[in-house]
């Protein structure tokens, strides 16, 4: 797996004990330009919103959002910030 798709983890210690861990996904959040590119290509590109695969229906650059729907067809179309989308 390429380095840009790797993950790393924070460890917080208190008196020698791990008290909290937090993972960080190293994939970059999407920007408007990339969302538009994905919307306009003929191939299928996996895009995730909070870990769930979605289809981008349209991009609204004025407010930095996209209309998306789950790949499985549930929940219908909804507006989400493009910055919450991850190509994956």
N, C-alpha and C positions, 0 to 999 in steps of 0.2 A: 504494500500500500504506500503511495507517495507520502512524503513528509507533510505536505499541506493538508492531508486528511487525517493526521494522527491526533491523538488526544493527550492531554496531560492532566495531572491531578495536584491540587493544593493539599498540603497537610498542615494542620494547626496543632501545636503541642502546648500542653499546660502541665507543668510538673511531671514531664516525662511521658504523659499519656496523649494519645491522639484524641482530640475532642471534636474535630469536625473535618470532613473531607469534602472537597468540591471538585468535580471534573469540569474541564473546559474543552469544548470541541474546537479544534483548530481550523475548521473550515470557515471561510469568510462568509459573513452575511451578505446578501445580495444587494446590488444597487439597481437603480431604475434602468440604466443602460443594459445591464445583463438580463434583467427581466424582460425587456423588449426583445433582445436577441433570442431568448428562449421561446418567446411567444411566436416569433416569426420564422423559426426553422422548421423543416419538414420532419426531422428526426425527433424521437422521444427522448427528453432529458429529464431525469429524475429531479424533482424539487420537493423539499420538505418544509412543512410549517409545523413547528413544535414537534418534530419527529415523525409526523404523518405525511405520506405522499399526497401531493395536490397537483391539479392542473391550473395553470395561469390562464384565465379567461380574457383579461384585459389589464392594462397598466394605466394608472392615473398619475402622471408625473407631477402635476400641480400640487398634490398633497402627499406624494411619496407612498402611495398605496397601490394595491393590485386587487382585482376581483379574482377570487380563487374558488375552486370546488374540490372536495376530496376525490381522489382517484376511484374510490369504491362507490362513489355516487351519493353517499349519505350527507346529511346536513345542508345540502344546497349550496348556492353561491354566496360568498361573504367577502367583505372588504377587510384586508389586513395590511399592515405596514410592510412594504417591500423589504425593509431591513430585518424582518423576522423570517424571511425566506432563506433557505440554504440549498445550494445545489449539491446533490448527493446521490 
